[in-house]
Amino acid sequence: MNKYAAIGAYMSDKGNYTEAITYYQKIVNTFFKSYPQKCIDIKNKIAFNFIKKEEYDKADSLIKATLAESTQLNYLKGIGLANQNLGLINTY
């Protein structure tokens, strides 16, 4: 999981947002059942990369799903990150 996250972060930092999303999505697909909170954090990173790509509709739908999952788990960090990303969408 950490290798994919590191590669995703590197790709995002280099402006290769599509590639970053691909690596982050691999984490979610593989580890969500075992590590739901970590995967919620990754989903928030995916949403942030959609925002960077100016794909606001994709970001918005992912954020809303992530917010619902975070609320169901009472995962406050996930709720906070999702709301932060929603704020970014409303800024643009």
N, C-alpha and C positions, 0 to 999 in steps of 0.2 A: 504494500500500500504506500509506504513512504517513498519508494522509488518513483512510482507514477505521480505522486503529489509533487515531488521535487522537479520532475520533468515538466509537469503542467505549469508550475510556478515559473520555471525558466522560460518556457514558451510564451507565457503571458507577459513576462517582463520584456521579452524581445519583440512584443507586438504581434506574435503569431497566435491570435486568440482562438482560431478554429482548431489548431493543433492542441492547444491547452485544454479546450473543452473535451476533445477526444480522450486525452489522458485522464482527465478528471472523471469523465463518464465511465471509464473502465473501472475506476475505484468504486463508484456507486453501484454499478451492475454486479460487481463481485462481492462486495463487503457489506451491503446495506443491512442484511438480516443479522449479521454478527456485530456490526458497529454502527447502529443507526445514527447516533449523535455525530460521530466523525463524518459520516456520509452527508448529514445535513449541512455540516460546515463546508464540505466539498460542493454540494449543490448550490450553496450561496456563492462559492467561488465561480461556479459555472454561470450563474446569473450575472455576476459582476463582469465576466468576460463577454456575455451577450450585450451588456450595457456598453462596454468598450467598443463592440462591433456595431453599436447603434441598432441592435435588433431588440427593440424595447418590448414588443409583443411577446417574444419568446422569454425574455427576462421576466416580464410581469407574470406570465402564467406559471413559470417555474418558482418564482418567489412566493406566489400565493399557495402553491402546493407545499413548499418548504415551510411556510408559516403555519399551515394546518398541521403538518407532521410535528413541528416543534411544539405547537400548542398541545397536541395530543400527548406528547412525551413530557410536557412541562419543562422543556429544554430552553431555558431563558437566553442562553447565548445564541441559539439558533433563531429565536424570536427577534432578538436585537439585531442580528446581522440581516435578517430578512427585511425588517423595518428600515434599516439603514439603506439597503439596496432600493427599496420602494421610494425612499426620499431622493435617491440619485435619479431615478427615472423621472420623478416629478420635477426635478431641476432642469432636465433636458427637455 
